[in-house]
Amino acid sequence: MKKLKRLLVGTVAVLALGGTAAHAERGTDGDLKALFWQAVSTLNPYLSAGTKEVYASSIVIEPLARYDEKGELVPWLVTEIPTVENGGVAKDLLSMTWKIKPGVKWSDGTAFTAEDVIFTWKYCTAPDGGCAQAAQYEGVKNVEAIDPNTVKITFTEPKPYPYSAFVGAQSPVIQAKQFKDCVGAKAPGCTAANFGPIGTGAFMVADFKPNDVITFKANPNYRDPAKPAFASITLKGGGDAASAARAVLETGEYDYAWNAQVEPEVLQTMLAAGKGRLEISFGTQVERINLNHFNADPSLGAKRSTKEAGPHPSLKDPAVRRALSLAIDRDIIVEAGYGQSGRATCNILPAPEVVASTKNDSWCLKQDIEGANKLLEDAGWKKGSDGIRAKDGVRLSYLYSTSTNSVRQATQELVKAMWAEIGVDAELRNASASVFFGGDPASPDTFQKFYADVEMYTNNFDGTDPEKYMAEWLCDKIPGPANGWQGQNIPRYCNPDYDKLVSELSRTADLDKRAAIAKQLNDMLTEEGAHIALVHRGDQSSFALTLDGIKMNSWDSQVWNIADWSRKK
């Protein structure tokens, strides 16, 4: 199992981690005040792939196993991690068996059983369900109960790395009793369940005002009677990254503010107040610009950004996609917006080190305006009197969308100026993060809807094995009306050769070969211009100096061990 450990353990750089003081008794530390400046719109991560929804919901609903701060797989609601050695994974790799810890209860006091696990699989794989986490269940043929505390998962073919379904914050177990009438097309309409899921976590939902405030209270049926130390959590949403960081670092009004995506010099001024600290860890987050492979012209109406719209008039040209990447100076973007929490990258798969490719660094990492201009000129894209290139009546002019954030708007301005140097125009647009990442199928402004030519945001994956993440670019994962706009293949990239390689990865046991295939998949996405990777981002959040027990985690959820958080005495 030495090789498995090597793949499971990511490279995590953690700064100023919290101490290890003795834990207080349950509920004696009062209210934990938290800020998510990207307000939470639902507490059902199966209806939104947004990080804010995944993290907030992970306070309540939990997976069978998860990844710790080192990227190592640890049992959570089960007694052990199944392996071939302990008999939990079949020797033919066609099935695995999880054993649930005795006595685990839902917050309503009912027993957590194998039936809940089975239901969760059926819920996410139901036709017309629009499950945002469908890639987690790729290759699962059946889930069955051996007994109330034993779950067997059968795969469609041998699965050398079976830790995907029910593992990590993106794939938690939901209660069958609560969601039984919310399967398939009914899922988005189950407001009470989606806003107040019953869970097994240390806290339960007391009240939820979407895109505003969530109040959690300690779960009286939590499996550890000594935890959590906090009696409640007040999670305020909205505002902006700078004001959220300031409320912890400078004024001390809050204990925790997620995602300090703020200019480095601004953060340094806040830290001088001495009220809080920043914690940074590097996992798999990448700020990227997705290039829409479908036509996003508003005149197409309901066909817009769907297969029926046809290929994008200019982004279908590989020369255009390559030139857009060549024109960008990633080092300037890192310096201006990220500082120590960012690294220039051309990879959508930047970590762990064993799967990080360097193949495209030679042409991609350094800006090449001359090379970009030559590519476009040779491909027949000529500059008009306005300086914008065009060909056959199609202009290189793009609607460039992202979420509202000062760092992102500054990055947009930088990219717009860089693209102008090669004769490409950009109209900049931003939407509130609560809307952009909200997953509302009725909204025209979500990142899944992608009603723009290019759009920018950050995404990542749980754990250190990339198989389920690379499956997000499969042809059948493209968002559209049929799946409630919830597919993970946001750029609408579709390559049968890529699909075949993902299938090969799922069948490959040798870890060196798995790493090689993962690099190859990453390189295909970069070379073919599914997107333009910009910055390998570290998770960076603000914590009060009085807060203890923090273990910053970039491989799962930042609040993965919130049951252990306490107030320093």
Solvent accessible surface area in square Angstrom, and as a share of the most:
residue,aa,sasa,rsa
1,M,110,0.49
2,K,184,0.78
3,K,90,0.38
4,L,31,0.15
5,K,135,0.57
6,R,109,0.40
7,L,4,0.02
8,L,18,0.09
9,V,57,0.33
10,G,9,0.08
11,T,88,0.51
12,V,36,0.21
13,A,44,0.34
14,V,42,0.24
15,L,82,0.41
16,A,63,0.49
17,L,80,0.40
18,G,17,0.16
19,G,37,0.36
20,T,135,0.78
21,A,66,0.51
22,A,99,0.77
23,H,64,0.28
24,A,18,0.14
25,E,131,0.59
26,R,69,0.25
27,G,24,0.23
28,T,83,0.48
29,D,16,0.08
30,G,34,0.33
31,D,42,0.22
32,L,0,0.00
33,K,87,0.37
34,A,3,0.02
35,L,16,0.08
36,F,0,0.00
37,W,7,0.03
38,Q,9,0.04
39,A,4,0.03
40,V,3,0.02
41,S,19,0.12
42,T,13,0.07
43,L,0,0.00
44,N,1,0.01
45,P,0,0.00
46,Y,0,0.00
47,L,19,0.09
48,S,0,0.00
49,A,22,0.17
50,G,3,0.02
51,T,31,0.18
52,K,0,0.00
53,E,0,0.00
54,V,6,0.04
55,Y,7,0.03
56,A,0,0.00
57,S,1,0.00
58,S,9,0.06
59,I,4,0.02
60,V,0,0.00
61,I,2,0.01
62,E,10,0.04
63,P,0,0.00
64,L,0,0.00
65,A,0,0.00
66,R,2,0.01
67,Y,1,0.00
68,D,18,0.09
69,E,29,0.13
70,K,115,0.49
71,G,0,0.00
72,E,60,0.27
73,L,19,0.10
74,V,38,0.22
75,P,50,0.32
76,W,43,0.15
77,L,0,0.00
78,V,0,0.00
79,T,72,0.42
80,E,78,0.35
81,I,29,0.15
82,P,3,0.02
83,T,23,0.13
84,V,63,0.36
85,E,119,0.54
86,N,70,0.36
87,G,60,0.58
88,G,12,0.11
89,V,7,0.04
90,A,35,0.27
91,K,184,0.78
92,D,81,0.42
93,L,37,0.19
94,L,61,0.30
95,S,15,0.10
96,M,2,0.01
97,T,37,0.22
98,W,1,0.00
99,K,106,0.45
100,I,5,0.02
101,K,67,0.28
102,P,109,0.69
103,G,64,0.62
104,V,6,0.03
105,K,94,0.40
106,W,2,0.01
107,S,8,0.05
108,D,63,0.33
109,G,31,0.29
110,T,52,0.30
111,A,67,0.52
112,F,5,0.02
113,T,32,0.19
114,A,0,0.00
115,E,101,0.45
116,D,9,0.05
117,V,0,0.00
118,I,18,0.09
119,F,26,0.11
120,T,0,0.00
121,W,33,0.12
122,K,110,0.47
123,Y,7,0.03
124,C,5,0.03
125,T,66,0.38
126,A,18,0.14
127,P,114,0.72
128,D,98,0.51
129,G,7,0.07
130,G,7,0.07
131,C,11,0.07
132,A,0,0.00
133,Q,5,0.02
134,A,30,0.24
135,A,1,0.00
136,Q,3,0.01
137,Y,8,0.03
138,E,65,0.29
139,G,28,0.26
140,V,18,0.10
141,K,130,0.55
142,N,59,0.30
143,V,5,0.03
144,E,64,0.29
145,A,38,0.29
146,I,101,0.51
147,D,63,0.33
148,P,91,0.57
149,N,59,0.30
150,T,11,0.07
151,V,0,0.00
152,K,65,0.28
153,I,1,0.01
154,T,32,0.19
155,F,7,0.03
156,T,85,0.50
157,E,57,0.26
158,P,58,0.36
159,K,14,0.06
160,P,29,0.18
161,Y,10,0.04
162,P,7,0.04
163,Y,9,0.03
164,S,11,0.07
165,A,5,0.04
166,F,0,0.00
167,V,0,0.00
168,G,0,0.00
169,A,2,0.01
170,Q,18,0.08
171,S,0,0.00
172,P,1,0.01
173,V,1,0.00
174,I,0,0.00
175,Q,4,0.02
176,A,22,0.17
177,K,132,0.56
178,Q,45,0.20
179,F,1,0.00
180,K,125,0.53
181,D,94,0.49
182,C,6,0.04
183,V,54,0.31
184,G,7,0.07
185,A,78,0.60
186,K,137,0.58
187,A,2,0.02
188,P,70,0.44
189,G,61,0.59
190,C,25,0.15
191,T,71,0.41
192,A,89,0.69
193,A,7,0.06
194,N,5,0.02
195,F,58,0.24
196,G,24,0.23
197,P,4,0.02
198,I,44,0.22
199,G,1,0.00
200,T,3,0.02
201,G,1,0.01
202,A,4,0.03
203,F,1,0.00
204,M,40,0.18
205,V,28,0.16
206,A,53,0.41
207,D,67,0.35
208,F,23,0.10
209,K,110,0.46
210,P,54,0.34
211,N,72,0.37
212,D,52,0.27
213,V,33,0.19
214,I,3,0.01
215,T,46,0.27
216,F,0,0.00
217,K,97,0.41
218,A,21,0.16
219,N,0,0.00
220,P,88,0.55
221,N,49,0.25
222,Y,23,0.09
223,R,73,0.27
224,D,45,0.23
225,P,110,0.69
226,A,54,0.42
227,K,50,0.21
228,P,0,0.00
229,A,0,0.00
230,F,1,0.00
231,A,40,0.31
232,S,27,0.17
233,I,1,0.00
234,T,39,0.23
235,L,2,0.01
236,K,73,0.31
237,G,3,0.03
238,G,29,0.28
239,G,68,0.65
240,D,68,0.35
241,A,3,0.02
242,A,26,0.20
243,S,49,0.32
244,A,4,0.03
245,A,1,0.01
246,R,87,0.32
247,A,11,0.08
248,V,0,0.00
249,L,0,0.00
250,E,58,0.26
251,T,63,0.37
252,G,39,0.38
253,E,109,0.49
254,Y,48,0.18
255,D,13,0.07
256,Y,2,0.01
257,A,2,0.01
258,W,12,0.04
259,N,12,0.06
260,A,3,0.02
261,Q,6,0.03
262,V,4,0.02
263,E,34,0.15
264,P,34,0.21
265,E,113,0.51
266,V,48,0.28
267,L,5,0.03
268,Q,105,0.47
269,T,94,0.55
270,M,2,0.01
271,L,46,0.23
272,A,89,0.69
273,A,49,0.38
274,G,44,0.42
275,K,99,0.42
276,G,6,0.06
277,R,28,0.10
278,L,16,0.08
279,E,0,0.00
280,I,3,0.01
281,S,0,0.00
282,F,11,0.05
283,G,1,0.01
284,T,0,0.00
285,Q,17,0.08
286,V,0,0.00
287,E,1,0.01
288,R,5,0.02
289,I,0,0.00
290,N,2,0.01
291,L,0,0.00
292,N,0,0.00
293,H,31,0.14
294,F,25,0.10
295,N,26,0.13
296,A,5,0.04
297,D,63,0.33
298,P,90,0.56
299,S,98,0.63
300,L,58,0.29
301,G,43,0.41
302,A,91,0.71
303,K,111,0.47
304,R,34,0.12
305,S,0,0.00
306,T,7,0.04
307,K,161,0.68
308,E,125,0.56
309,A,16,0.12
310,G,21,0.21
311,P,86,0.54
312,H,9,0.04
313,P,48,0.30
314,S,1,0.01
315,L,0,0.00
316,K,117,0.50
317,D,26,0.13
318,P,88,0.55
319,A,15,0.12
320,V,0,0.00
321,R,26,0.10
322,R,75,0.28
323,A,0,0.00
324,L,1,0.00
325,S,8,0.05
326,L,14,0.07
327,A,0,0.00
328,I,0,0.00
329,D,27,0.14
330,R,1,0.00
331,D,64,0.33
332,I,76,0.38
333,I,2,0.01
334,V,20,0.11
335,E,134,0.60
336,A,46,0.36
337,G,6,0.06
338,Y,12,0.05
339,G,27,0.26
340,Q,113,0.50
341,S,5,0.03
342,G,8,0.08
343,R,114,0.42
344,A,30,0.24
345,T,12,0.07
346,C,2,0.01
347,N,11,0.06
348,I,0,0.00
349,L,0,0.00
350,P,16,0.10
351,A,7,0.06
352,P,3,0.02
353,E,137,0.62
354,V,41,0.24
355,V,1,0.00
356,A,30,0.23
357,S,7,0.05
358,T,103,0.60
359,K,133,0.57
360,N,4,0.02
361,D,41,0.21
362,S,107,0.69
363,W,55,0.19
364,C,2,0.01
365,L,45,0.22
366,K,137,0.58
367,Q,63,0.28
368,D,59,0.31
369,I,38,0.19
370,E,146,0.65
371,G,21,0.20
372,A,0,0.00
373,N,34,0.17
374,K,130,0.55
375,L,58,0.29
376,L,1,0.00
377,E,71,0.32
378,D,102,0.53
379,A,26,0.21
380,G,26,0.25
381,W,9,0.03
382,K,103,0.44
383,K,102,0.43
384,G,39,0.38
385,S,133,0.86
386,D,86,0.45
387,G,30,0.29
388,I,24,0.12
389,R,8,0.03
390,A,32,0.25
391,K,71,0.30
392,D,135,0.70
393,G,77,0.74
394,V,46,0.26
395,R,113,0.41
396,L,0,0.00
397,S,42,0.27
398,Y,3,0.01
399,L,24,0.12
400,Y,0,0.00
401,S,13,0.08
402,T,0,0.00
403,S,0,0.00
404,T,64,0.37
405,N,3,0.01
406,S,59,0.38
407,V,1,0.01
408,R,5,0.02
409,Q,43,0.19
410,A,43,0.34
411,T,4,0.02
412,Q,1,0.01
413,E,102,0.46
414,L,51,0.25
415,V,0,0.00
416,K,69,0.29
417,A,60,0.46
418,M,11,0.05
419,W,0,0.00
420,A,61,0.47
421,E,93,0.42
422,I,0,0.00
423,G,1,0.01
424,V,1,0.01
425,D,49,0.25
426,A,1,0.01
427,E,98,0.44
428,L,52,0.26
429,R,111,0.41
430,N,64,0.33
431,A,19,0.15
432,S,56,0.36
433,A,7,0.05
434,S,16,0.10
435,V,58,0.34
436,F,2,0.01
437,F,15,0.06
438,G,8,0.07
439,G,6,0.06
440,D,74,0.38
441,P,53,0.33
442,A,88,0.69
443,S,17,0.11
444,P,74,0.47
445,D,62,0.32
446,T,4,0.03
447,F,6,0.03
448,Q,4,0.02
449,K,14,0.06
450,F,0,0.00
451,Y,42,0.16
452,A,4,0.03
453,D,21,0.11
454,V,0,0.00
455,E,2,0.01
456,M,0,0.00
457,Y,4,0.01
458,T,18,0.10
459,N,26,0.13
460,N,11,0.06
461,F,2,0.01
462,D,5,0.02
463,G,0,0.00
464,T,0,0.00
465,D,4,0.02
466,P,4,0.03
467,E,14,0.06
468,K,13,0.06
469,Y,2,0.01
470,M,0,0.00
471,A,2,0.02
472,E,14,0.06
473,W,8,0.03
474,L,15,0.07
475,C,34,0.20
476,D,104,0.54
477,K,16,0.07
478,I,33,0.17
479,P,2,0.01
480,G,11,0.10
481,P,86,0.54
482,A,86,0.67
483,N,39,0.20
484,G,27,0.26
485,W,21,0.07
486,Q,11,0.05
487,G,6,0.06
488,Q,19,0.08
489,N,0,0.00
490,I,7,0.04
491,P,2,0.01
492,R,3,0.01
493,Y,7,0.03
494,C,72,0.43
495,N,28,0.14
496,P,90,0.56
497,D,88,0.46
498,Y,0,0.00
499,D,37,0.19
500,K,141,0.60
501,L,19,0.10
502,V,8,0.05
503,S,42,0.27
504,E,74,0.33
505,L,1,0.00
506,S,17,0.11
507,R,117,0.43
508,T,19,0.11
509,A,60,0.47
510,D,56,0.29
511,L,19,0.09
512,D,72,0.37
513,K,128,0.54
514,R,5,0.02
515,A,6,0.05
516,A,58,0.45
517,I,13,0.07
518,A,0,0.00
519,K,70,0.30
520,Q,95,0.42
521,L,0,0.00
522,N,0,0.00
523,D,11,0.06
524,M,28,0.13
525,L,0,0.00
526,T,13,0.08
527,E,59,0.26
528,E,55,0.25
529,G,6,0.06
530,A,0,0.00
531,H,5,0.02
532,I,4,0.02
533,A,4,0.03
534,L,0,0.00
535,V,0,0.00
536,H,14,0.06
537,R,13,0.05
538,G,2,0.02
539,D,6,0.03
540,Q,16,0.07
541,S,0,0.00
542,S,0,0.00
543,F,1,0.00
544,A,9,0.07
545,L,79,0.39
546,T,67,0.39
547,L,0,0.00
548,D,3,0.02
549,G,16,0.16
550,I,4,0.02
551,K,90,0.38
552,M,1,0.01
553,N,0,0.00
554,S,1,0.01
555,W,0,0.00
556,D,2,0.01
557,S,0,0.00
558,Q,3,0.01
559,V,2,0.01
560,W,23,0.08
561,N,5,0.03
562,I,10,0.05
563,A,12,0.09
564,D,49,0.26
565,W,0,0.00
566,S,7,0.04
567,R,62,0.23
568,K,92,0.39
569,K,189,0.80
